[in-house]
Structure formats: structure tokens, C-alpha cells
């Protein structure tokens, strides 16, 4: 069930990450779901090309937020697929 919750109501999303999402035009859960973790990570990377974005802090946090899990609980196989997705 998708709701239109604020980003900071989602797991793993604090004010700093929410701010980065807002810069990319994402303000609510439905928008994050629409783009998904990989595309969202790419959007933020595009906005901050000279900054290293830790995958656990962004990519895994987005996936965890969408699954309602802590980013460390999403599983190694899923993490591997996510990392492959941002590499392409």
C-alpha cells in the first residue's frame, strides 16, 4: 500500500537525505517509489557530481525506506543488484 507520506516519515530518511531528495524534486513517498532507489541515487549524484555519495547512506537507505526496513536489513543480494544498477 502506497501512501503519500512525507519523506522524513519513512525509515532511513532523515533531514539531510530528505533535503537532497527535495533538491531532486522528490518530496513524498509516492515520488520516491516512482523513481526507485537506483534512479533516485543517480538524480542526487547528478546534482552533486563532485561529491562521493556513500551507497549505504543513500542507495541502501532509499531501498530500505521503500521496503520499510533498516538499510542494513535489505540483504546482500539486493545490495549487489542495487550497486550494479547505479554502475550502468
Backbone bond lengths (Angstrom), bond angles and torsions (degrees), N, CA, C in turn:
res aa  C-N    CA-C-N  psi(-1)  N-CA   C-N-CA  omega(-1)  CA-C   N-CA-C  phi
1 X - - - 1.453 - - 1.531 108.91 -
2 X 1.276 116.28 122.38 1.453 121.97 179.12 1.527 109.11 -96.89
3 X 1.301 114.03 133.10 1.459 118.96 174.73 1.520 107.33 -119.33
4 X 1.291 115.76 174.79 1.454 120.13 -179.94 1.534 109.42 -104.86
5 X 1.342 115.51 49.52 1.461 120.41 -179.29 1.520 110.96 -70.38
6 X 1.341 114.49 154.26 1.457 120.08 173.31 1.515 108.28 -66.92
7 X 1.311 116.12 152.92 1.458 121.19 -177.83 1.522 112.35 -58.85
8 X 1.323 117.02 -40.25 1.458 119.35 -177.96 1.527 112.60 -72.09
9 X 1.324 117.92 -7.02 1.468 121.20 173.02 1.526 111.11 -83.17
10 X 1.325 116.95 -10.81 1.459 121.81 -178.70 1.523 110.22 -89.07
11 X 1.301 115.72 152.11 1.455 121.58 176.31 1.523 110.15 -62.62
12 X 1.305 117.38 142.97 1.466 125.04 176.47 1.525 114.92 75.12
13 X 1.308 118.88 -3.99 1.458 120.83 -175.81 1.530 109.16 -107.95
14 X 1.323 115.18 105.92 1.451 121.20 176.40 1.519 109.96 -100.31
15 X 1.306 117.08 -174.55 1.465 120.88 -177.15 1.530 114.06 -60.04
16 X 1.335 118.04 -39.58 1.467 119.75 -178.64 1.530 111.59 -65.87
17 X 1.317 116.58 -47.53 1.467 119.65 179.20 1.527 110.00 -66.80
18 X 1.321 117.48 -39.88 1.469 120.11 177.38 1.520 110.61 -59.69
19 X 1.322 117.03 -39.16 1.463 120.46 177.43 1.515 112.24 -62.10
20 X 1.317 116.17 -42.13 1.472 119.67 177.62 1.526 110.79 -65.19
21 X 1.310 116.66 -39.62 1.465 120.26 177.28 1.527 110.10 -63.99
22 X 1.323 117.17 -41.61 1.465 121.05 178.38 1.526 111.05 -60.37
23 X 1.338 116.52 -40.51 1.471 120.38 177.49 1.531 111.19 -59.09
24 X 1.335 116.00 -31.40 1.470 121.32 -179.75 1.527 111.72 -87.15
25 X 1.333 117.18 1.55 1.460 120.54 178.67 1.513 114.08 89.17
26 X 1.307 117.69 15.34 1.466 122.56 -179.99 1.525 108.04 -109.10
27 X 1.343 115.85 120.93 1.458 121.10 -175.38 1.525 113.44 -123.59
28 X 1.326 117.23 -18.60 1.460 121.14 -175.55 1.530 110.94 -136.32
29 X 1.321 114.65 162.58 1.467 122.05 -179.72 1.531 112.23 -53.19
30 X 1.315 117.37 -44.41 1.470 120.26 -177.44 1.531 111.53 -59.27
31 X 1.327 116.32 -37.32 1.471 119.68 179.04 1.519 110.50 -69.58
32 X 1.328 117.50 -40.22 1.459 120.75 176.27 1.523 110.42 -62.63
33 X 1.311 117.47 -40.97 1.466 121.25 177.57 1.532 110.97 -64.12
34 X 1.309 116.12 -40.01 1.459 120.30 -179.48 1.532 110.88 -58.82
35 X 1.319 117.05 -46.84 1.461 120.82 -177.88 1.522 112.77 -82.86
36 X 1.302 117.94 -31.36 1.453 121.77 -178.40 1.523 111.66 77.70
37 X 1.309 115.91 167.80 1.463 121.84 -174.56 1.527 112.94 -62.61
38 X 1.317 117.54 -44.26 1.467 121.05 -175.10 1.524 111.44 -67.14
39 X 1.304 117.14 -51.53 1.475 120.28 -178.82 1.519 110.93 -64.34
40 X 1.324 116.58 -37.79 1.463 120.36 178.44 1.524 110.41 -62.95
41 X 1.313 116.78 -43.48 1.470 120.85 177.74 1.529 109.92 -60.11
42 X 1.317 116.78 -43.60 1.469 120.72 179.37 1.529 111.16 -63.01
43 X 1.324 117.24 -38.03 1.466 120.99 179.37 1.530 110.62 -63.97
44 X 1.318 116.23 -42.85 1.460 119.78 179.88 1.522 110.20 -68.66
45 X 1.312 117.29 -39.51 1.466 121.03 177.76 1.529 110.21 -62.06
46 X 1.316 116.91 -38.41 1.461 120.82 178.41 1.532 110.81 -63.95
47 X 1.329 116.71 -37.30 1.463 121.22 178.89 1.529 112.65 -73.88
48 X 1.330 117.01 -21.05 1.463 122.56 -177.68 1.527 109.50 -134.18
49 X 1.339 117.63 64.57 1.474 121.05 -172.42 1.528 114.64 -64.40
50 X 1.297 118.58 -25.79 1.460 120.72 -176.93 1.522 113.22 -95.70
51 X 1.308 116.10 7.75 1.463 120.91 -177.93 1.524 110.23 -110.13
52 X 1.309 116.29 137.31 1.455 120.73 174.16 1.520 108.37 -81.37
53 X 1.318 116.20 122.79 1.458 121.12 179.61 1.524 108.95 -101.61
54 X 1.324 118.74 108.53 1.462 119.95 178.53 1.528 110.39 -59.91
55 X 1.326 116.25 127.16 1.467 118.84 -176.16 1.515 111.81 -61.01
56 X 1.329 117.74 -34.23 1.462 118.31 -179.90 1.515 110.96 -68.29
57 X 1.309 116.43 -32.65 1.454 120.41 -176.24 1.529 112.04 -78.29
58 X 1.281 117.50 -28.52 1.459 120.92 -178.22 1.527 111.98 -115.03
59 X 1.303 117.20 -72.62 1.462 121.69 -173.43 1.527 112.35 -53.74
60 X 1.322 117.17 -53.65 1.458 120.20 -178.27 1.533 111.21 -68.45
61 X 1.319 116.30 -34.25 1.470 119.24 178.06 1.520 111.07 -63.82
62 X 1.323 116.93 -40.48 1.464 119.97 178.10 1.521 110.56 -62.86
63 X 1.322 116.62 -47.32 1.466 120.54 179.88 1.524 110.41 -61.48
64 X 1.319 116.39 -44.68 1.456 119.61 178.37 1.522 112.00 -61.63
65 X 1.322 116.67 -39.77 1.463 120.40 178.24 1.524 110.70 -61.08
66 X 1.314 116.27 -40.03 1.464 120.38 -179.27 1.524 112.59 -72.02
67 X 1.337 116.43 -25.80 1.470 121.80 179.92 1.526 112.54 -100.18
68 X 1.319 116.86 -0.88 1.460 123.15 -175.47 1.532 111.40 56.42
69 X 1.342 114.94 48.33 1.457 122.35 177.49 1.522 109.13 -133.71
70 X 1.320 115.56 153.57 1.460 119.28 169.98 1.523 106.98 -63.05
71 X 1.328 117.37 145.04 1.465 120.10 -175.90 1.522 112.46 -57.48
72 X 1.312 118.04 -28.55 1.459 120.84 179.81 1.517 113.97 -75.45
73 X 1.321 117.11 -9.61 1.463 122.12 -177.36 1.522 114.08 -100.42
74 X 1.327 118.01 6.08 1.471 118.15 -174.34 1.523 113.11 -81.78
75 X 1.328 118.15 -8.46 1.462 121.34 174.64 1.523 113.01 93.46
76 X 1.312 114.31 145.35 1.466 120.23 -176.17 1.522 113.19 -66.35
77 X 1.318 117.42 -37.15 1.472 120.28 -179.97 1.528 110.57 -64.38
78 X 1.323 116.45 -43.28 1.465 120.62 178.62 1.522 110.26 -65.35
79 X 1.342 117.15 -41.31 1.453 120.81 178.18 1.521 110.70 -60.34
80 X 1.307 116.20 -41.80 1.478 121.29 178.83 1.530 110.45 -61.00
81 X 1.318 117.23 -45.84 1.470 121.54 179.35 1.520 111.51 -63.54
82 X 1.330 116.37 -40.14 1.464 120.05 178.33 1.518 110.92 -62.83
83 X 1.327 116.52 -45.33 1.467 120.40 179.58 1.528 111.32 -62.77
84 X 1.333 116.62 -38.29 1.456 120.13 177.03 1.526 110.06 -64.76
85 X 1.316 116.98 -36.42 1.453 121.83 -179.23 1.517 113.51 -65.51
86 X 1.330 117.63 -35.99 1.460 118.77 179.94 1.519 111.25 -81.35
87 X 1.331 116.76 -16.22 1.466 120.37 179.35 1.519 111.86 -79.15
88 X 1.336 116.41 -20.69 1.476 119.24 -176.41 1.497 111.98 -91.57
